[in-house]
Amino acid sequence: RMKVKEYLEERRKFGTLHFTLIDPHKTNAENAEKIASILKDIGTDAFLLGGSIGVDPIEASEIALKLKETGLPVIIFPGDLTNIVKTADAILFMSLLNSENPYHIIGAQVQGAFLVKKYGLETLPTAYIVIGYGGAAGYMGMARPIPWDQVNISIAYALAANMLGMRYIYLEAGSGSPQHIPPEVIKSIKKTVPEAFLIVGGGIRTKEAALSVAEAGADAIVTGNIVEEDIKKAEEIIKAIKKKD
Ligand code: 1GP
C-alpha cells in the first residue's frame, strides 16, 4: 500500500482534497460506515478520525476499521492521547503551536510517541494553528486563538512551523465556527510557504464557502459537523471542489 504521505502528494496534483472528519464521540461505527461509503463514492479523499472530548479508544478503533473498508486512508486527528488507535493508517502528529499550555505543544506528543511507534502509525508532522473562534479544540487545547484580522500573526506562525520542518499546516477555525478561515489568511500563508500542505477546517458548511477556501489555496478542506447534520450538503461540497457539478 502506498504511504499516506505519497497518496496525499499524488492527489494534490489534481486539485484540492476533501477530508471527512469523524468524531468518535458523536458518531458510532454503524453510522460512520454509512457516511464513509456515501462520501467515498462522491470523491472524499481521506478520513480524519478524532475529537476534542469524550473519545473512547475502543470505539474509535472500531470506527477506524469500518472506515478502512472503503480503501481510503484513515488519519488520526488527535484531540488527546485517547485518540491514538492502532487500526488507523496514519496520525497528524501535531503541535498546537498557539496553545498557552506546553502539554498541547509538546507534552502529549512525548507521552504518545512510544505508542505511535508501537502501533506503526505513519506520522504526518503537523502544525496546528487555531484562529478566530477556536471551538472545542481551542478551549480544550488552551489555545489563544489568533484574531481573524491579524493576518501577519497567522503568517508568522505558519512561517515558523515551516522553518521548524513541519510539513503540514492545519488552519483551524474551530468545529462549528460561525465563520471559516478568511480566504485572505489562506492566500497569504500559501504565498509565504507554498511548499507546505495546507489543511483548512472549521465552519465550512456550504459549497460556496468550500470553493472560496479551495480557491484561496487550501490543499485540503475538512468538514465535520455538516457531514453529520446534512450529508447532502457535504456531497455538494465535495462535488464543488472536485468540479463535478
Ligand atoms: C474541526 O476543522 C474541523 O476540527 C471541522 O470543523 O465541524 O465546523 O466542519 P466543522
Boltz pocket constraint, residues with backbone or C-beta under 6 A from the ligand:
constraints:
  - pocket:
      binder: B
      contacts: [[A, 21], [A, 137], [A, 171], [A, 172], [A, 173], [A, 174], [A, 175], [A, 176], [A, 177], [A, 200], [A, 201], [A, 202], [A, 203], [A, 204], [A, 222], [A, 223], [A, 224], [A, 225], [A, 226]]
      max_distance: 6.0
